[in-house]
Amino acid sequence: LIQLAPVPAHIVKEHGLLWIEPENIVTCGPYLLESWDKERAIVLKRNPDYYGNFVGNVAGVEIRFIENASEIIESYEADELDVVDLPNEGHWAIQIYPADYVSWPEFRTVKVNFNTLRFPFDNRRIRRALGLATNRRLLAETAANGLVTPATGGYIPLGLPGHRPDIALHYDLEGARRILTEEGYPGGKGLPLIKAMTHKTYEHLARALDRFWIEDLGLNIEWQFVEWEEYDRRMESGQIDLLMDGIFAPTPNLDNLMEDMPIPEKYWPGKEFRNLVEKARRITDPASRMSHYRQAEDILLEEIPLFPLHYGQNHLLVKPWIKNYRPAVRFLDGWKDVIIEPRKEREPDLNLPKGTVTFLFTDIQGSTRLLQTLGDKY
């Protein structure tokens, strides 16, 4: 909420950290905070004093906190939820409700960060070799089931102003091997054990990267999978060779992304890059500010202190009676344009060819639910 509207300074001063509680918070957006059960849901109600256009008919919004994928889908099927943001474990529901499925960029870049102050990644060419050996398209298809977009552009993710497609290092395994040989490490021989770290949720991605870096290049990598608090603590030591994390823009504004430096200064000083970003923040002319950000991104492309792996995608199911639902809704403001139409009963789409079909189940949960939906006819 703090990123969507100005907050009165006197309210924050008076209530401190409790300024965001329903009885204290002051907002000027299309909705007011009615209640906030931190274990269950946030409830918003229409702001009668909202000054802008309000073309929709949504009188209130309840945002529930549900972590269990099965519970999310069951609530959606029971019409208890009109919109669901599908977790990774729930993407099988797309097969059952393809007409309800919508997707758009998440403004997130998942990336690898090098410690450029430690051997062997103090060598730019070694960093380049790892980038060349990483098949981003294959990584997106296998490790993420095709639910993310390969980062074949720059650091700025797909969907944000300033995103430039097809400027990343192209996959070139032979080129990567050649670099290692020229630097005196043929087949990775002579390189030390590389200490790598990421969050537990990225373990599947790290294991997929092992194929490119361990099997194809011959590197010796030891991964640590930790919680974010521990990740930040260990990162501060400066003793990790390689980090994998993500950076997210909470609103579709490039300034939000660039405010957080993409890589700690302990791992890459990047003075020219940091100076450009700092200057851009103080520039009011949009074209000039964008020019500074592009120059900063060019430095990342040239020096390779990091390289992007993939851009995030939002995957949602939206009921047929919800109209005008668009990405802005993700930031609450867009709910004022949503129209809720009268609900209509619908039957599962059973227009399938008749006959005997043999299934190979690779997704038992999703396949079972699909057959249950189709019923005895199939």
Secondary structure, DSSP 8 states (H G I E B T S, - for coil): -TTTS---HHHHHHHGGGGGSTTT----SSEEEEEEETTTEEEEEE-TT--S---S---EEEEE----HHHHHHHHHTTS-SEEE--GGGTTHHHH-GGGEEEEEEEEEEEEEE-TTSTTTTSHHHHHHHHHT--HHHHHHHTSTT-SEE--S-SS-TTSTT--TT-S----HHHHHHHHHHTT-GGGTT---EEEEEEGGGHHHHHHHHIIIIIIT---EEEEEE-HHHHHHHHHTT--SEEEEEEE-SSS-HHHHHHS-SS-TTT---HHHHHHHHHHHT---HHHHHHHHHHHHHHHHHH-SEEEEEEEEEEEEE-TTEES--GGGGGSGGGGG-EE--------------S------S-HHHHHHHHHHH-TT-
